[in-house]
Amino acid sequence: MNADLVEKVIGAIYEVSNVLGSGFLEKVYEKALLRELSLRGIKAKTQVRFAIAYKGQGVGEYVADLLVEDELVVELKCVDQFCNEHMAQCINYLKVSGKKIALLANYQKPKVQLKRIVNNF
């Protein structure tokens, strides 16, 4: 994982927070972050689907808010505070995608809250 990419994405997350502030729906922040990443020359896709298999058979899927440069999972929230389910969601994204790092961002507060989740496999 490119540590420089993580720092660039964190910078973009803060920029979106600084420009929009709090109080919008998740989808607004998702679209704004996609735009900000694009302006910075960083490729990202939204609503990326990851298949979940059980003993060789598909049993469902997870949909991540953003996948940046096919390396970094970004999950956006607009909640009062992070809870264990949000962390578990990111860990599961990492498990099913094989990716190493996820960023969890909460835009509900005046200053965006961030957590970095690392998959130690």
BELKAQUI-V282983 format. One record per pair of residues at least 24 apart in sequence whose C-alpha atoms are under 8 Angstrom apart, sorted by the first residue. I is the first residue (numbers start at 1). J is the second residue. D is the distance in whole Angstrom. If there is no record, write none. Layout:
I;J;D
I;J;D
This chain:
1;71;7
1;72;8
1;100;7
1;101;8
6;72;7
9;37;7
12;36;6
12;37;6
13;105;8
13;112;8
14;112;7
17;107;7
17;110;8
17;111;7
17;112;6
18;111;8
21;107;8
21;110;6
21;111;8
22;107;6
22;108;5
22;109;6
22;110;5
22;111;8
23;78;8
23;107;8
23;108;6
23;109;8
24;78;8
24;108;8
25;78;7
26;76;6
26;77;6
26;78;6
26;107;8
29;76;8
29;107;8
30;65;7
30;66;8
30;76;7
42;68;7
42;69;7
43;68;6
43;69;5
44;68;4
44;69;6
44;70;8
50;93;7
50;96;6
50;97;6
51;96;7
52;96;6
62;93;7
64;93;7
71;99;6
71;100;8
71;101;8
72;99;7
72;100;7
72;101;6
72;102;6
72;103;8
73;99;7
73;101;7
73;102;5
73;103;6
74;102;6
74;103;5
74;104;6
74;105;8
75;102;7
75;103;6
75;104;5
75;105;6
76;104;6
76;105;5
76;106;6
76;107;8
77;104;7
77;105;6
77;106;5
77;107;6
77;108;7
78;106;5
78;107;5
78;108;5
79;106;7
79;107;8
79;108;6
80;108;6
80;109;7
81;106;8
82;106;8
87;117;7
90;117;7
91;117;7
91;118;8
91;119;7
94;119;6
95;119;7
95;121;8
